[in-house]
Amino acid sequence: MEWEEFDWLIDVALEEDAARRDVTTLCLVAEDRRAEAEVRAGAAGVICGLPLAERVAARFDGRIEFEQCTQDGDRVSPGTVVARLRGPAASILSVERTMLNFLQQLSGVATLTARFVEKVKGTGARIYDTRKTTPGWRQLQKYAVRCGGGVNHRMSLADMVLIKDNHLALMAGATGAGEKGDALRQAVSRARAACPGLRVEVEVESLEQLEQALAATADVIMLDNMAPEQVRKAVEIARQTCGGSRPQLEVSGGVNFDSVRAYAEAGADIISIGALTHSADALDLSLEMLPSEE
């Protein structure tokens, strides 16, 4: 990661919090007071965002020394010292919330991803993210997914062709299965001609549409909102139709902790989960100030 690319976001966050106009600290803490502080985990999880947190501190006040006591991707337990800060006490206090906001949110994404990855361990299925990210945070949140052991789906609309039902409806001009099948084949053909070298994925909502997508030779087929039993049948159909050269099958929609293992054991290659980035709880992290001896 090129962390300097996020200086604009850091600046927005610092200004949003009026970190340089922290009236409480200005009133109560002497400008020349120095201190040491520790960032500690209050819950078990996967840490993520330490280089960014260090950059937040440095961008606010270059006199702050930031020591990473763990590394991104490390599993931490309650009480683990994640990082130490030394420098002007007032600056550490004023930058605390902005720094922790980045660190807690990204660690939350990494932690949730790691829980899903653990659920499908040994099956061959891989956990993917989606584009359901916080605006402006996409690269950061997808980095957090990787730290949790997940895989990034497309970063943006330009990375691959993903033909969904609305695209097909517009092409077909009707909802008839036959017309949709024709539209699907035409869509894949047009995508390959217009975007050579890019992978082409097709979303399907039924086993009938799956057969149409297989006939159209899509690289990846997304099985949208199908039950594990349907996914198992889809894998069988794909193997019978294409043998060892079958396209990858992606499961999307309605996946949770209770169902993810069943989808993996049904034979899905990819399980994409929007919740990794749009619904992850922030990891409990706190900063404790330890006044230095002077």
Secondary structure, DSSP 4 states (H G I P E B T S, - for coil): --GGGGHHHHHHHHHHTTGGG-HHHHHHS-TT-EEEEEEEESS-EE---HHHHHHHHHHH-TT-EEEESS-TT-EE-TT-EEEEEEEEHHHHHHHHHHHHHHHHHHHHHHHHHHHHHHHTTTSS-EEE--S---TT-HHHHHHHHHHTT-B---SSTTSSEEE-HHHHHHHHSS--HHHHHHHHHHHHHHHHHHSTTS-EEEEESSHHHHHHHHHTT-SEEEEET--HHHHHHHHHHHHHHHGGGPPEEEEESS--TTTHHHHHHTT-SEEE-THHHHSPPPP-EEEEEEEPP-
